Amino acid sequence: MSLVEARDGLVRKAFSSVELTTAALAAVEALNPRLNAYITVTGDQALAQAAQADAAIAAGEAGPMAGVPVGIKDLFCTKGVRTTAASNILRDFVPPYESTVTANLRRDGAVFLGKTNLDEFAMGSGNLTSAFGPVENPWKRAGSDAALVPGGSSGGSAAAVAAGLGFGATGTDTGGSIRQPASYCGITGIKPTYGRCSRFGTIAFASSLDQAGPMARTVADCAVMLGSMAGFDAQDSTSVDRPVPDYLAACGRSLKGLRIGIPREYHAPGMPAEIEAIWQQGIAWLRDAGCEIVDVSLPHTKYGLATYYIIAPAECSSNLARYDGVRFGARVAGGTLDELYENTRRAGFGDETRRRIMMGTYVLSAGYYDAYYLKAQKVRSLIQRDFTDVFADVDVLLTPTAPSAAFAQDEKPSDPVQMYLNDIFTVPASMAGVPAMSVPAGVDAQGLPLGLQLIGRFFDEETLFAVGSALERAAAFTHRPALRASDVARAGIAS
Ligand code: GLN
């Protein structure tokens, strides 16, 4: 069942939310020991929320997410429920307040199954940096049992949704963390326009880039979830006061006359032929749907990764300065205050987070600020201008989401820069702040999902939903991850 089907079934009273939630929790119990998609499972709370939703449905007061069980990335603060950012420093942090995005979902009746795993502080592309251990992608290469990564940083959310441990999940995307894991796990995800969802109560990585969004099995599911998550919030000064449109209504729209731009800079050197082929297939599908295909250029794309990996670490070094053992999270004592800081931060942060803090501190330091940080900000403006220029001519851009399919956990590159290359296609839209969606388009020769990315104009998520749902119909992506025999036996489900 999709999220929309589950929601409609609940309203028709074909089943109750308590039944649906019980089944979802059983699936979590069966599969989470292997996948490690959830850090914290909140079963009792979920069942209580489900009972509330059933009462609301019976009273004819069902909100748009009433009774639907979902996962919440463990970067969103949830009042009274441990929120870790997959880090040691926040391992036992219980927020005294709720993020706006999760409050909006609760307002609309959603049921929270628990908090999903991620790369520590959302820094990574393989969900390999979590202090709670890696997440396993439910998908397998044909004929191989190797554990694959689900992508990152919202890898727990992506794996959970792909494996059916929830009808959707929240993600956050700073440089691709919704879209790349969605692509690796064969699901849909959208990073809305910067400012569309409130960042209040979302643990900050890089504040000028961080944006929340939904991950789910279908485009329509994402439309329903985004409609609930989005909206103005006076508690976030970068939240934009615009009405939230009916995204679900946009899903069926005709594409006649839409102009689709194909940016020539996205033909990455060394990209697998299968990804190039699926891109060409996507172009053909949209042409058949009545779109006009236009060759376009985003000339500053080649600087996207380099500038992202200056700006994001700079902001992270500033944002993470608050974790000093004094007010938040874990503390490791020391003889002096400086020692307390050092001991706390040494024990509290993993290698990747430390690397980013060091890079960020360096590029912001007095001698290098102009050479790196200021320069990167100027290039960022040029990247943004590329998009503004191109959107004067076309409505949407179509590109691959990632330069590869999911890789194996033990194929992790030893050079961190190799890892950063995963983000080559997703980073530019983040730098510009424009919305972008990943839709599963097909599988490679090994049976692994490949996603296509749609990038739209500021606040024009509706066109992304229209084009995304057309791509989804054309692709007819019905592949599902193969469960292992042992999982099937443990879950007591028919394969
Ligand atoms: N993979 C990118 C990074 O490591 C993006 C992470 C994100 O979007 N949160 O920074």
Residues whose N, C-alpha, C, O or C-beta is under 5 A from the ligand:
A	BS01	LIG	A122 M123 G124 S125 G152 S153 T172 D173 T174 G175 G176 S177 D423
